[in-house]
Amino acid sequence: MANVTNSTIPSTPPSTPRPFQYNKSEINYEDVVIFENKKRSENDKNNKKREDIIGCILNNKIPNEYYDHSPQWQNLKQALHTYISNLCETKQISPSSIEHMTCLHKAGRKYHYDLKLIINHDNEFNLEFKFNAECVKDTPQFVSPMKPSKYLESSYEEYFYDNYLVSVLTKYGLIVPTRDEYLKNIHCPSPPNMVEAQMKYYNGCKKSSKYTGKADDLEFYEEMKKVAHDSIYSFIEKNELKSEILTEYLLETQKDKYYMMYKNGMFHLETINEDEYIISTVNKNPKMNRYDVVTNTGNKLKILLRWKNGNGIAYPSFQIS
């Protein structure tokens, strides 16, 4: 982890270094600029590439020519190694004693972190990567629980189907799934029994590649946005948050986690104080479609009830920030 000097490194190589494959994606010499791209609309896609690049560096898979010709690649490597040094201090590991390091990528909702770093075979760190933040409080969300009704005193999905969905789908002549079918499949990005409604929704969304501009599609899109908001507003007014169960979830997902936050050329380390996730008070905020909670440390959390894949169409969840 020697200090990096860039004075002798040319800013552009005589020829572009070759791309290579890593973790089912292609890494290019130019990809380092992705750590400067802050467009939120591209953040999910870019974060996957950022995590791959981090894994490449930690697993020593970056071709030397990338570092030889690029101050950006050199600086990124140095910033990452500084983070690793700080991480080692949390377990009294001397950075100079590191003989072996492996970074594993943990994809999917089974895991509540992005990377597992193993140092000297028996020191494990579960890392959660966040871009464009210096601390967890700067992030738009730090966790997004599926099936939010597990943490509510009654089922929002049932409430929405019974009081809103059937009438809207019927009004527009769309297929109405049975209640059982709907409840069984609604917790996925594209429920098979909501395909027709989801297509019409995106046909009416101006930001969607499927946008048609047809008046009927636009009307349906706006109506689904409205009923999604109105239903959440009404539901929160009538229902309490099961704070004890949500606290258990937060503690389970945040324990043994180390945050790796990147902003302006530096990786920042933050560890977890469990009291920050033990909910002590709850206030309803239906106008904003959320519950506002305070934890044992006075930390304020916003528990937003939302739809992830089309308002009123698919994937209700909490967004917690």
Legacy VTK file of the C-alpha trace (Angstrom):
# vtk DataFile Version 3.0
C-alpha trace
ASCII
DATASET POLYDATA
POINTS 321 float
0.000 0.000 0.000
2.765 2.378 -0.932
2.001 6.020 -1.629
1.144 6.781 -5.238
2.920 9.507 -7.194
1.457 10.646 -10.488
4.148 13.008 -11.738
5.607 10.471 -14.171
2.330 8.925 -15.295
1.079 10.254 -18.652
-2.576 11.299 -18.686
-3.263 9.399 -21.915
-1.710 6.107 -23.057
-0.042 5.727 -26.471
-2.759 3.165 -27.262
-5.899 2.300 -25.350
-5.293 -0.640 -22.953
-7.354 -3.711 -23.701
-10.724 -4.382 -22.010
-11.170 -7.567 -19.966
-13.962 -9.694 -18.517
-14.743 -9.763 -14.818
-17.823 -10.991 -12.924
-19.810 -11.374 -16.182
-19.141 -7.796 -17.270
-16.570 -6.066 -19.446
-14.194 -3.603 -17.798
-12.710 -0.903 -20.040
-9.866 1.542 -19.491
-12.354 4.432 -19.746
-14.672 2.969 -17.080
-12.802 4.734 -14.278
-14.797 7.899 -15.094
-17.872 6.124 -13.717
-16.679 7.243 -10.274
-17.250 10.824 -11.441
-20.687 10.268 -13.016
-23.351 11.402 -10.514
-26.486 11.053 -12.673
-29.123 9.428 -10.465
-31.012 8.030 -13.453
-28.023 5.793 -14.227
-27.012 5.010 -10.650
-28.228 1.398 -10.415
-26.434 0.365 -13.602
-23.324 2.353 -12.735
-23.141 1.007 -9.178
-22.894 -2.543 -10.514
-19.911 -1.463 -12.621
-18.377 0.455 -9.698
-18.643 -2.627 -7.476
-17.029 -4.734 -10.218
-14.146 -2.266 -10.490
-13.661 -2.290 -6.712
-13.604 -6.097 -6.790
-11.108 -6.053 -9.661
-8.731 -3.827 -7.729
-8.983 -5.790 -4.491
-8.568 -9.121 -6.323
-5.588 -7.746 -8.270
-7.281 -8.276 -11.643
-6.631 -4.835 -13.178
-3.947 -5.000 -15.908
-0.809 -3.103 -14.915
-1.063 -0.959 -18.046
-4.214 0.673 -16.626
-2.189 1.967 -13.690
0.889 2.696 -15.808
-0.963 5.175 -18.008
-3.735 6.601 -15.818
-3.568 8.832 -12.724
-7.300 8.172 -12.271
-6.799 4.406 -11.937
-3.781 4.944 -9.662
-5.711 7.353 -7.419
-8.686 5.012 -7.198
-6.431 2.138 -6.156
-4.692 4.284 -3.532
-8.002 5.561 -2.125
-9.282 1.997 -1.870
-6.138 0.796 -0.103
-6.437 3.673 2.373
-9.978 2.495 3.113
-8.710 -1.076 3.624
-6.086 0.211 6.069
-8.800 1.968 8.074
-10.958 -1.159 7.914
-8.133 -3.292 9.274
-7.790 -1.008 12.265
-11.295 -1.984 13.404
-9.952 -5.507 14.066
-6.420 -4.513 15.068
-4.968 -5.916 11.857
-1.750 -4.287 10.726
-1.980 -3.383 6.992
1.628 -4.545 6.602
0.583 -8.026 7.770
-1.829 -8.545 4.857
-0.601 -11.529 2.864
-3.837 -12.565 1.172
-7.023 -10.697 0.249
-10.141 -11.908 -1.569
-13.229 -9.908 -2.501
-16.463 -11.800 -3.176
-19.489 -10.232 -4.858
-22.792 -10.908 -3.097
-25.624 -10.317 -5.555
-29.353 -10.665 -4.959
-31.801 -9.948 -2.146
-30.557 -12.891 -0.095
-27.712 -10.686 1.117
-27.924 -7.302 2.814
-24.481 -6.187 1.664
-22.593 -5.964 -1.629
-19.101 -7.348 -1.063
-17.439 -9.761 1.333
-13.772 -9.002 1.910
-11.639 -11.797 3.379
-8.185 -10.838 4.687
-5.571 -13.461 5.533
-8.224 -16.188 5.129
-10.002 -15.687 8.480
-10.894 -11.996 8.831
-14.214 -11.281 7.106
-15.846 -7.916 6.432
-19.339 -7.467 4.943
-19.182 -4.276 2.899
-22.110 -2.125 1.737
-21.109 0.248 -1.054
-22.701 3.695 -1.351
-21.757 6.211 -4.033
-21.560 9.991 -3.680
-21.826 9.966 0.118
-19.475 10.516 3.044
-21.810 9.072 5.694
-24.918 6.879 5.776
-27.160 9.864 6.529
-26.216 11.317 3.119
-27.687 8.349 1.226
-31.198 8.361 -0.332
-31.869 4.995 1.348
-29.829 2.437 3.217
-32.279 -0.456 3.130
-35.485 -1.348 1.258
-37.513 -4.145 2.920
-39.677 -6.297 0.696
-43.247 -7.206 1.678
-43.813 -4.126 3.876
-47.057 -5.464 5.311
-44.985 -7.764 7.537
-44.172 -4.615 9.489
-47.708 -3.150 9.445
-50.753 -4.057 11.533
-52.726 -5.058 8.415
-52.030 -5.795 4.746
-51.560 -2.794 2.479
-51.651 -5.058 -0.605
-55.099 -6.388 0.351
-56.292 -2.872 1.132
-55.127 -1.574 -2.258
-56.685 -4.463 -4.206
-60.050 -4.259 -2.429
-60.470 -0.478 -2.455
-58.611 0.813 -5.519
-57.143 -1.627 -8.045
-60.235 -3.530 -9.201
-62.209 -0.389 -9.978
-59.360 1.249 -11.945
-58.561 -1.830 -14.039
-62.262 -2.333 -14.757
-62.649 1.314 -15.801
-59.936 0.930 -18.468
-61.066 -2.515 -19.630
-57.915 -4.238 -18.372
-57.565 -7.775 -17.060
-58.396 -7.952 -13.349
-56.425 -10.709 -11.585
-58.147 -12.693 -8.873
-57.369 -11.534 -5.359
-55.330 -14.678 -4.608
-53.346 -14.391 -7.853
-52.634 -10.746 -7.217
-51.435 -11.236 -3.634
-49.285 -14.201 -4.655
-47.421 -12.391 -7.439
-47.381 -8.669 -6.590
-43.967 -8.829 -4.896
-41.900 -9.112 -8.049
-40.813 -6.570 -10.710
-43.271 -7.788 -13.364
-46.204 -9.790 -11.951
-47.539 -12.149 -14.662
-51.145 -11.210 -13.898
-50.397 -7.474 -14.205
-48.571 -7.536 -17.563
-51.320 -5.710 -19.471
-51.689 -3.011 -16.805
-47.928 -2.584 -16.458
-47.520 -2.133 -20.220
-50.279 0.499 -20.304
-48.690 2.271 -17.328
-45.311 2.573 -19.060
-47.024 3.514 -22.326
-48.298 6.580 -20.468
-45.009 7.450 -18.734
-43.112 10.179 -20.607
-39.765 9.001 -19.197
-40.297 5.430 -20.394
-38.924 4.024 -23.649
-42.410 2.502 -24.141
-44.150 5.899 -24.083
-46.850 6.202 -26.776
-48.276 9.677 -26.226
-51.834 8.314 -26.450
-54.354 10.201 -24.300
-55.811 7.039 -22.801
-52.368 5.769 -21.738
-51.466 9.142 -20.215
-54.763 9.211 -18.311
-54.224 5.698 -16.942
-50.670 6.546 -15.856
-51.798 9.667 -13.992
-54.719 7.860 -12.371
-52.468 5.040 -11.115
-50.100 7.609 -9.606
-53.034 9.255 -7.857
-54.598 6.072 -6.458
-51.196 4.833 -5.289
-50.660 8.046 -3.306
-54.255 8.216 -2.038
-54.271 4.574 -0.958
-51.020 4.921 0.999
-52.251 8.151 2.600
-55.488 6.497 3.685
-53.794 3.284 4.808
-51.213 5.020 7.010
-53.967 7.080 8.649
-55.726 3.843 9.658
-52.785 1.541 10.452
-49.852 1.450 12.858
-46.266 0.437 12.232
-45.087 -2.718 14.013
-41.957 -1.028 15.311
-40.652 -4.045 17.249
-40.693 -6.278 14.155
-39.151 -3.587 11.964
-36.442 -3.030 14.591
-35.609 -6.749 14.443
-35.271 -6.495 10.668
-33.018 -3.432 10.866
-30.743 -5.021 13.448
-30.521 -8.250 11.442
-29.662 -6.504 8.171
-27.239 -3.972 9.645
-25.265 -6.137 12.058
-21.655 -6.973 11.145
-21.839 -4.488 8.262
-19.192 -1.974 7.251
-20.178 0.873 4.961
-17.878 1.759 2.086
-18.928 5.213 0.887
-17.274 6.988 -2.011
-17.273 10.714 -2.703
-14.870 13.102 -4.437
-12.009 10.651 -4.771
-12.160 9.153 -1.271
-13.650 6.029 0.305
-15.193 6.646 3.730
-15.695 4.007 6.426
-18.672 3.907 8.787
-19.596 1.157 11.241
-22.883 0.412 12.955
-24.137 1.448 16.383
-27.108 -0.856 17.027
-28.932 1.772 19.101
-29.255 3.851 15.927
-31.671 1.225 14.578
-33.765 0.454 17.664
-37.029 2.360 17.133
-38.274 4.223 20.189
-41.070 6.463 18.829
-43.256 6.462 15.710
-45.187 9.330 14.126
-47.503 8.982 11.141
-46.897 11.270 8.178
-49.584 10.187 5.663
-49.239 13.327 3.555
-45.690 12.225 2.700
-46.699 8.535 2.463
-44.451 7.533 5.346
-43.904 6.878 9.039
-41.332 9.084 10.762
-39.471 7.275 13.535
-36.840 8.145 16.130
-34.333 5.596 17.427
-32.624 5.192 20.815
-29.834 7.573 19.798
-32.231 10.255 18.553
-31.520 9.231 14.969
-34.476 10.085 12.699
-35.548 7.583 10.049
-38.107 8.019 7.277
-40.091 4.833 6.523
-41.559 5.533 3.077
-44.238 3.186 1.711
-43.913 3.103 -2.075
-44.197 1.097 -5.287
-40.872 0.191 -6.911
-42.014 -0.894 -10.398
-44.897 1.345 -11.342
-47.306 3.080 -8.969
-50.050 0.639 -8.037
-48.602 -1.897 -10.500
-45.836 -3.927 -8.895
-43.488 -4.379 -5.991
-44.694 -2.449 -2.912
-41.852 -1.906 -0.452
-40.431 0.338 2.214
-37.673 2.800 1.414
-35.847 3.626 4.645
-33.563 6.627 4.852
LINES 1 322
321 0 1 2 3 4 5 6 7 8 9 10 11 12 13 14 15 16 17 18 19 20 21 22 23 24 25 26 27 28 29 30 31 32 33 34 35 36 37 38 39 40 41 42 43 44 45 46 47 48 49 50 51 52 53 54 55 56 57 58 59 60 61 62 63 64 65 66 67 68 69 70 71 72 73 74 75 76 77 78 79 80 81 82 83 84 85 86 87 88 89 90 91 92 93 94 95 96 97 98 99 100 101 102 103 104 105 106 107 108 109 110 111 112 113 114 115 116 117 118 119 120 121 122 123 124 125 126 127 128 129 130 131 132 133 134 135 136 137 138 139 140 141 142 143 144 145 146 147 148 149 150 151 152 153 154 155 156 157 158 159 160 161 162 163 164 165 166 167 168 169 170 171 172 173 174 175 176 177 178 179 180 181 182 183 184 185 186 187 188 189 190 191 192 193 194 195 196 197 198 199 200 201 202 203 204 205 206 207 208 209 210 211 212 213 214 215 216 217 218 219 220 221 222 223 224 225 226 227 228 229 230 231 232 233 234 235 236 237 238 239 240 241 242 243 244 245 246 247 248 249 250 251 252 253 254 255 256 257 258 259 260 261 262 263 264 265 266 267 268 269 270 271 272 273 274 275 276 277 278 279 280 281 282 283 284 285 286 287 288 289 290 291 292 293 294 295 296 297 298 299 300 301 302 303 304 305 306 307 308 309 310 311 312 313 314 315 316 317 318 319 320
